[in-house]
């Protein structure tokens, strides 16, 4: 594999609205991020991904962009952005932004012009179609519920396509002029000094242009949008062109949000000349999902998690690099999702963090993950802001659940769990803002906050710091970054173990994924204990006695 500048780095995702508020309006902003760069430097991260800060009505928290060339005033100014780029560079850090080009906002100038004249030049920037027999063009369901088609105001029998919210019209990538506008915008940001992009929902840019009905799967008479995506062919042509016209010219880092990829397409996505530098592994994230909705979801177990991780590692092999995550802004808190209820402790948080972080690939930490942040104790649906959770609540009610049952069924998966403001300390509003926070502060901030964790040597924060230091160490870095990942002892229940085999070093990563202790026959001799989340590691005659949720990284002879 050709080695590039980003492969030995550690990435960190900031959700700007909830990270740090500098002006007391209750919303995090760019100046708040600038004020916390030293915190991130101390943790050890290099690449900072900012969720959207472009001008937006915030219908979908910034993933509905009304002007790609402007910073939303809620987050600051372009001068603030320039200062952030400069201050990050001083610290040897790189800024990555979200690239949201499957859709824009219905407030975008292009869409406003398209609605004025659907048959004109800007109408071609979107998918505007005639209805069929008095109905919408086809029966696809949007990701947020309801039809993907919305009437064009004042134009009878014309509809525009939106795979997400109706305020997020899909851009027509079949139009070369539209693509040129997108590439111009990408290069404008790269010229400013951006290191690259996290590329949002990108598989959706290629549609099945037959616009035909698919099999229905709910009472609403609509079809799952993924059925259409399976029929859409040729997304690679768009992605290759985008790379050649933009990223490749700058040596930019790109990470794709890619769902539903086919195994044989992996080399095209992240191979030596792939569309992206890397792409997220969502195998664990999507496990247990149901076509019926969140209320019907299957809870993931330790064995499921292990199998999902190893499936991804085997699938990608040496083709390229995955980006490994436990959580992000679209998921609940990982420790609440992947650990059994009642067993969420600092030891189990460290174990989960270590098992994920040491896999082959680029580790992404989501803000607060390094503190072991947990799901928020929301008490009522009225406290929820997330458009997706509100839709799933309606889905659960429609399936016959009571209001109480529906709330309990969807709250565990709510995206707002990860979007609660960052707890900097145990003072008022967790040190996030001097004003009224835009979203409920997680009540557990009095015990889980950055100041407390940074001041305690055995905290989750310091454990992540040690994981990062190991990845960057001169002695073991090659094995951690480039070494093969080889699962071992797979048949032993609730044990996740794998080798990282480098050119000169072999590491054994091991986690006892249960509260009860268990004995493990070692697959070799231990040379040195590099990391351990307990006070001791008990071994005798080639056998380890692991305590509940014990995690260790061992150098093997």
C-alpha positions as a printed Julia matrix, in Angstrom:
557×3 Matrix{Float64}:
   0.0     0.0     0.0
   1.19    3.48   -0.85
   1.73    5.39    2.39
   0.14    8.83    2.68
   0.14   11.64    5.22
  -3.15   10.8     6.97
  -2.8     7.07    7.66
  -1.04    7.29   11.03
  -3.3    10.07   12.29
  -6.22   10.06   14.72
  -9.44   11.85   13.75
 -11.97   13.61   15.97
 -15.47   14.71   15.02
 -16.85   17.98   16.35
 -20.57   18.68   16.3
 -20.15   22.49   16.36
 -23.6    23.32   17.69
 -22.87   21.34   20.87
 -19.11   21.68   21.4
 -18.37   25.07   22.98
 -20.37   28.31   22.99
 -18.22   31.47   23.12
 -20.93   34.15   23.07
 -23.66   32.87   25.39
 -26.39   32.34   22.81
 -26.68   28.65   23.71
 -25.2    27.42   20.42
 -21.63   26.23   19.98
 -19.53   28.19   17.5
 -16.18   28.51   15.73
 -14.63   30.74   18.38
 -15.59   28.13   20.94
 -13.77   25.48   18.89
 -10.69   27.7    18.59
 -10.66   28.11   22.38
 -10.56   24.32   22.83
  -7.9    23.36   20.27
  -5.33   22.87   23.04
  -7.65   20.35   24.71
  -7.75   18.35   21.46
  -3.99   18.67   21.06
  -3.48   17.31   24.58
  -5.73   14.36   23.79
  -3.55   13.67   20.76
  -5.86   14.06   17.77
  -4.65   15.36   14.4
  -7.61   15.56   12.01
 -10.7    17.5    13.1
 -13.93   16.91   11.19
 -16.52   19.65   11.62
 -20.15   18.78   11.06
 -21.79   21.43    8.81
 -21.26   25.1     9.61
 -22.43   26.45    6.25
 -25.35   28.86    6.01
 -28.47   26.83    6.68
 -32.04   27.02    8.04
 -30.99   24.04   10.24
 -34.03   21.93    9.38
 -31.68   18.93    9.51
 -29.02   20.56   11.71
 -26.99   22.04    8.86
 -27.28   19.18    6.4
 -29.62   21.49    4.48
 -27.23   24.07    3.02
 -28.54   27.35    1.62
 -25.12   28.8     0.69
 -21.98   26.67    0.36
 -19.73   29.74    0.37
 -20.9    31.24    3.66
 -20.59   30.38    7.34
 -23.92   30.41    9.16
 -23.98   33.46   11.51
 -24.95   31.16   14.39
 -21.46   29.63   14.13
 -19.51   32.8    13.39
 -17.91   34.42   10.36
 -15.59   33.45    7.53
 -12.88   35.35    9.42
 -13.44   32.97   12.35
 -13.09   30.04    9.95
  -9.84   31.43    8.57
  -8.53   31.84   12.11
  -9.5    28.26   12.95
  -7.57   26.99    9.92
  -4.56   29.08   10.97
  -4.63   28.05   14.65
  -5.05   24.38   13.74
  -2.08   24.59   11.37
   0.07   26.1    14.16
  -0.65   22.98   16.22
   0.02   20.54   13.38
  -3.7    19.76   13.06
  -5.89   19.46    9.98
  -9.46   20.69    9.47
 -11.94   18.6     7.48
 -15.45   19.82    6.65
 -18.65   18.02    5.77
 -19.36   17.88    2.04
 -23.13   17.7     1.54
 -23.81   17.53   -2.2
 -26.56   14.96   -2.63
 -29.0    17.71   -1.7
 -29.13   21.35   -0.67
 -31.68   23.48    1.2
 -34.96   24.61   -0.31
 -33.7    28.1     0.62
 -30.72   27.79   -1.75
 -30.75   30.28   -4.62
 -30.67   27.44   -7.17
 -33.83   25.87   -5.81
 -35.64   29.18   -5.48
 -34.98   29.83   -9.17
 -36.03   26.27  -10.04
 -39.38   26.76   -8.31
 -39.96   30.01  -10.2
 -39.27   28.27  -13.51
 -39.28   24.44  -13.2
 -38.66   24.03  -16.94
 -35.78   26.49  -17.03
 -32.02   26.21  -16.47
 -32.19   25.79  -12.69
 -35.03   23.31  -12.91
 -32.4    21.03  -14.45
 -30.35   21.31  -11.23
 -32.99   19.16   -9.5
 -35.21   16.15  -10.25
 -38.54   17.66  -11.28
 -41.02   15.18  -12.75
 -44.66   14.97  -13.82
 -47.08   12.96  -11.69
 -48.68    9.75  -12.98
 -52.45    9.25  -13.09
 -53.05   11.94  -10.53
 -50.41   10.51   -8.18
 -46.75   11.21   -7.4
 -44.23    9.81   -9.95
 -43.36    6.71   -7.85
 -43.76    5.15   -4.4
 -40.32    5.68   -2.84
 -40.2     6.52    0.89
 -37.82    9.21    2.1
 -35.28    8.49    4.84
 -37.29   10.69    7.2
 -40.67    9.17    6.32
 -43.36   10.02    3.77
 -43.03   10.27    0.0
 -39.83   11.47   -1.66
 -41.98   13.71   -3.88
 -43.24   17.17   -2.98
 -45.47   19.33   -5.22
 -43.87   22.27   -7.01
 -45.83   25.29   -5.71
 -48.09   26.84   -8.35
 -47.37   24.17  -10.97
 -50.03   21.5   -11.2
 -48.81   17.89  -11.48
 -45.1    18.77  -11.07
 -43.08   17.32   -8.2
 -39.49   17.63   -6.97
 -37.48   14.77   -5.44
 -36.09   14.73   -1.89
 -34.63   11.54   -0.41
 -34.38   13.26    2.97
 -36.64   16.05    4.32
 -38.86   18.0     1.91
 -36.67   21.03    2.7
 -33.68   19.11    1.26
 -34.24   18.82   -2.51
 -31.91   16.38   -4.26
 -29.37   17.82   -6.7
 -29.4    16.39  -10.22
 -25.95   14.89  -10.7
 -26.88   13.85  -14.24
 -26.49   17.53  -15.18
 -22.81   18.32  -16.06
 -23.35   22.02  -15.35
 -24.49   21.23  -11.79
 -21.44   19.0   -11.27
 -19.1    21.77  -12.44
 -20.65   24.14   -9.89
 -20.06   21.58   -7.13
 -16.43   21.01   -8.15
 -15.79   24.77   -8.26
 -17.1    25.05   -4.68
 -14.99   22.1    -3.45
 -11.81   23.62   -4.93
 -12.63   27.01   -3.42
 -12.58   25.45    0.06
  -9.44   23.43   -0.62
  -7.72   26.63   -1.81
  -8.55   28.15    1.61
  -6.46   25.47    3.31
  -8.98   22.8     4.14
  -7.35   19.35    4.43
 -10.32   17.51    2.96
 -13.89   16.4     3.48
 -16.18   13.89    5.12
 -18.55   13.13    2.28
 -22.19   12.88    3.31
 -24.75   10.37    1.99
 -22.81   10.13   -1.25
 -24.2     6.86   -2.64
 -27.54    8.64   -3.03
 -26.29   10.9    -5.85
 -27.04    8.15   -8.41
 -30.74    7.47   -8.9
 -32.63    4.78  -10.79
 -33.85    7.11  -13.53
 -36.78    4.87  -14.45
 -38.57    6.25  -11.36
 -40.57    3.05  -11.03
 -42.5     1.67   -8.07
 -40.92   -0.94   -5.8
 -42.39   -3.44   -3.36
 -44.11   -1.83   -0.36
 -43.12   -2.81    3.19
 -45.31   -0.7     5.52
 -48.92    0.39    5.86
 -48.09    3.71    4.17
 -47.9     1.94    0.79
 -44.37    3.22    0.15
 -41.13    1.36   -0.6
 -37.78    1.49    1.21
 -35.43    3.86   -0.61
 -32.61    1.28   -0.48
 -34.52   -0.84   -3.03
 -34.05    1.98   -5.54
 -30.39    2.43   -4.66
 -29.71   -1.24   -5.41
 -30.97   -0.66   -8.94
 -29.06    2.59   -9.52
 -25.92    1.88  -11.56
 -22.94    4.09  -12.31
 -22.26    6.1    -9.15
 -18.57    5.34   -9.6
 -18.39    7.48  -12.73
 -19.55   10.53  -10.79
 -17.22    9.8    -7.87
 -14.18    9.28  -10.11
 -14.84   12.54  -11.93
 -15.27   14.43   -8.64
 -11.96   13.06   -7.32
 -10.04   13.93  -10.51
 -11.51   17.43  -10.69
 -10.95   18.25   -7.01
  -9.37   16.08   -4.29
  -6.58   14.53   -6.37
  -5.21   17.96   -7.28
  -4.66   18.81   -3.6
  -3.7    15.48   -2.01
  -6.85   15.98    0.07
  -8.11   13.52    2.67
 -11.61   12.18    2.04
 -13.77    9.84    4.09
 -16.97    8.57    2.56
 -20.26    7.96    4.33
 -21.07    4.87    2.29
 -23.93    2.48    3.0
 -25.06   -0.44    0.87
 -21.77   -0.8    -0.99
 -21.19   -4.09   -2.77
 -18.12   -6.07   -1.65
 -16.67   -6.17   -5.16
 -16.82   -2.34   -5.26
 -14.49   -1.85   -2.29
 -11.33   -1.43   -4.44
 -13.16    1.26   -6.43
 -14.04    3.14   -3.25
 -10.87    2.85   -1.14
  -8.34    0.87   -3.19
  -5.03    2.29   -4.39
  -6.76    4.61   -6.84
 -10.11    4.68   -5.03
 -12.7     7.43   -5.03
 -11.95    8.21   -1.35
  -9.01    7.98    1.03
 -11.13    5.86    3.36
 -14.75    5.12    4.26
 -16.59    4.49    7.5
 -17.26    0.97    8.73
 -20.98    0.88    9.52
 -21.25   -2.9     9.89
 -21.75   -2.67   13.67
 -23.93    0.45   13.36
 -26.56   -1.08   11.08
 -26.74   -4.43   12.9
 -30.19   -5.2    14.27
 -32.03   -2.73   12.07
 -35.58   -3.51   10.94
 -37.58   -2.46    7.9
 -40.46   -1.8    10.3
 -38.59    0.92   12.2
 -36.53    1.53   15.33
 -39.21    0.07   17.6
 -38.55   -3.37   16.06
 -34.76   -3.19   16.33
 -32.72   -6.14   17.69
 -30.27   -5.31   20.51
 -26.66   -6.06   19.61
 -24.69   -8.53   21.78
 -20.97   -8.95   22.41
 -20.85  -11.84   19.93
 -22.68   -9.77   17.32
 -20.27   -6.87   17.78
 -17.23   -9.13   17.46
 -18.6   -10.78   14.33
 -19.46   -7.44   12.7
 -15.97   -6.01   13.33
 -14.19   -9.09   12.02
 -16.46   -9.31    8.95
 -15.42   -5.77    8.0
 -11.74   -6.41    8.65
 -11.75   -9.57    6.52
 -13.73   -7.9     3.74
 -11.37   -4.96    3.4
  -8.18   -7.02    3.94
  -5.28   -5.08    2.42
  -7.45   -3.27   -0.14
  -7.34   -0.05    1.83
  -8.22    1.66    5.1
 -11.57    1.7     6.86
 -12.45    4.47    9.28
 -13.53    2.85   12.55
 -16.2     4.44   14.73
 -18.11    3.67   17.92
 -20.49    6.61   17.52
 -21.11    9.81   15.59
 -23.73   12.58   15.36
 -26.19   10.19   13.69
 -26.01    7.46   16.34
 -26.71    7.11   20.07
 -23.78    7.0    22.48
 -21.75    3.87   21.77
 -21.29    2.8    25.38
 -25.07    2.83   25.87
 -25.64    1.01   22.57
 -22.92   -1.67   22.58
 -22.75   -2.47   26.3
 -25.53   -4.23   28.23
 -27.76   -2.05   30.41
 -26.42   -1.92   33.95
 -22.89   -2.8    32.85
 -21.77    0.59   31.61
 -18.71    1.3    33.77
 -15.36    2.98   33.17
 -13.78   -0.47   32.69
 -16.32   -1.52   30.06
 -16.04    1.86   28.32
 -12.27    1.45   28.1
 -12.64   -2.09   26.79
 -15.05   -1.02   24.04
 -12.86    1.95   23.13
  -9.72   -0.16   23.01
 -11.21   -2.98   20.93
 -12.43   -0.51   18.32
  -9.41    1.81   18.35
  -6.86   -0.97   17.81
  -8.54   -2.4    14.7
  -6.75   -1.82   11.43
  -7.91    1.49    9.96
  -8.23    5.13   10.87
  -9.8     5.68   14.33
 -12.47    8.39   14.56
 -13.39    9.69   18.02
 -16.69   11.55   18.35
 -16.79   14.47   20.8
 -17.39   13.2    24.33
 -16.53    9.6    23.44
 -13.14   10.16   25.05
 -14.99   10.95   28.3
 -17.24    7.89   28.06
 -20.35   10.01   27.57
 -23.6     8.03   27.86
 -27.11    8.39   26.45
 -29.08   11.28   27.9
 -31.97   10.75   30.31
 -34.64   12.37   28.15
 -38.01   12.31   29.9
 -40.46   13.16   27.14
 -40.68   13.4    23.33
 -41.09   17.18   23.72
 -37.39   17.36   24.68
 -36.36   15.85   21.32
 -35.14   18.05   18.48
 -33.98   15.39   16.0
 -36.13   15.07   12.87
 -35.33   11.36   12.52
 -36.37   10.46   16.09
 -39.63   12.37   15.72
 -40.39   10.42   12.53
 -39.61    7.07   14.18
 -41.84    8.0    17.13
 -44.72    8.42   14.66
 -43.82    5.09   13.03
 -43.98    3.35   16.43
 -47.33    4.96   17.25
 -48.71    3.9    13.87
 -47.62    0.33   14.66
 -49.88    0.33   17.72
 -47.5     1.24   20.53
 -48.73    3.56   23.25
 -47.1     6.99   23.63
 -45.03    5.7    26.55
 -44.02    2.53   24.68
 -43.2     4.46   21.51
 -41.02    6.95   23.4
 -39.13    4.18   25.2
 -38.73    2.27   21.93
 -37.08    5.14   20.02
 -35.22    7.1    22.69
 -32.35    4.62   22.97
 -31.52    5.16   19.27
 -32.15    8.92   19.16
 -29.47   11.0    17.47
 -30.0    13.64   20.15
 -28.21   11.35   22.62
 -24.95   12.25   20.88
 -25.9    15.88   20.29
 -26.28   17.02   23.89
 -23.78   19.8    24.72
 -20.22   18.82   25.62
 -19.62   18.73   29.4
 -16.49   20.8    30.07
 -16.93   20.9    33.86
 -19.49   20.36   36.63
 -20.55   24.02   36.79
 -23.79   25.51   35.45
 -24.7    24.22   31.97
 -21.61   21.99   32.14
 -19.39   24.92   31.17
 -20.79   24.75   27.63
 -22.61   28.09   27.64
 -23.48   31.04   29.87
 -26.88   31.18   28.15
 -29.7    28.71   27.61
 -28.4    25.61   25.78
 -30.16   24.79   22.49
 -30.61   21.16   23.59
 -30.91   19.58   27.01
 -27.62   19.14   28.91
 -27.08   15.5    29.87
 -27.82   15.47   33.63
 -24.81   13.2    34.3
 -22.38   16.06   33.49
 -21.71   16.42   37.23
 -19.86   13.09   37.17
 -18.81   12.87   33.49
 -16.98   16.02   32.38
 -13.64   16.96   30.85
 -12.17   18.76   33.87
 -12.75   15.8    36.2
 -11.43   13.28   33.68
  -8.31   15.25   32.8
  -7.48   15.53   36.48
  -7.72   11.78   37.16
  -5.01    9.46   35.85
  -7.24    6.37   35.58
 -10.02    8.13   33.64
 -11.46    7.2    30.24
  -9.85   10.36   28.82
  -6.38    9.25   29.87
  -7.04    5.76   28.52
  -7.82    7.2    25.08
  -4.7     9.31   25.4
  -2.66    6.13   25.95
  -4.3     4.41   22.95
  -3.38    7.39   20.77
   0.19    7.46   22.12
   0.58    3.75   21.3
  -0.61    4.34   17.73
   1.91    7.15   17.33
   4.83    5.47   19.11
   8.04    4.93   17.18
   8.33    1.37   18.45
   4.8     0.07   17.87
   3.24    2.55   15.44
   4.02    0.52   12.32
   2.22   -2.55   13.68
  -0.78   -0.53   14.91
  -1.2     1.48   11.71
  -0.16   -0.91    8.95
  -0.04   -4.35   10.56
  -2.45   -7.09    9.51
  -5.5    -7.7    11.7
  -5.91  -11.42   12.43
  -8.83  -12.57   14.61
  -7.96  -15.27   17.15
  -9.89  -17.39   19.69
 -13.1   -16.53   17.85
 -15.02  -19.47   19.26
 -14.6   -18.33   22.86
 -17.83  -16.61   23.82
 -17.78  -12.93   24.81
 -14.05  -12.73   24.14
 -12.82  -10.48   21.33
  -9.17  -11.0    20.49
  -7.01  -10.29   17.47
  -3.37   -9.97   16.46
  -1.92   -6.87   14.88
   1.08   -8.2    12.98
   3.6    -5.63   11.82
   6.93   -6.11   10.09
   8.81   -6.41   13.39
   6.21   -6.39   16.16
   3.22   -8.6    16.91
   0.57   -7.28   19.27
  -2.31   -9.22   20.82
  -5.42   -7.14   21.52
  -7.89   -8.77   23.89
 -11.12   -7.8    25.63
 -13.34   -9.83   27.97
 -16.73   -8.61   26.74
 -18.76   -9.57   29.85
 -19.0    -8.73   33.56
 -17.93  -12.24   34.64
 -14.26  -13.19   34.57
 -13.02  -15.86   32.18
  -9.85  -17.85   31.53
  -8.11  -17.61   28.18
  -5.48  -19.94   26.72
  -2.8   -17.62   25.34
  -1.9   -18.09   21.63
   1.81  -17.47   22.33
   4.12  -15.94   24.94
   3.75  -12.45   26.3
   6.82  -10.25   25.96
   5.36   -7.06   27.44
   2.04   -5.61   28.65
   1.52   -2.36   26.73
  -1.97   -1.42   27.92
  -4.29   -2.76   30.61
  -7.49   -1.24   31.99
  -7.19   -3.11   35.32
  -4.59   -2.98   38.08
  -3.05   -6.32   37.14
  -3.05   -9.02   34.47
  -3.15  -12.48   36.04
  -1.36  -15.19   34.08
   0.12  -18.59   34.75
   1.2   -21.53   32.57
   0.13  -19.85   29.34
  -3.33  -18.98   30.67
  -4.79  -15.55   31.36
  -7.45  -15.0    34.0
  -9.3   -11.97   32.72
 -11.55   -9.97   35.03
 -14.93   -8.72   33.84
 -14.5    -6.2    30.99
 -10.72   -6.44   31.22
  -8.88   -5.14   28.15
  -5.2    -5.49   27.33
  -2.74   -4.9    24.52
   0.19   -7.31   24.74
   3.45   -7.46   22.82
   4.01  -11.1    21.9
   7.29  -12.93   21.39
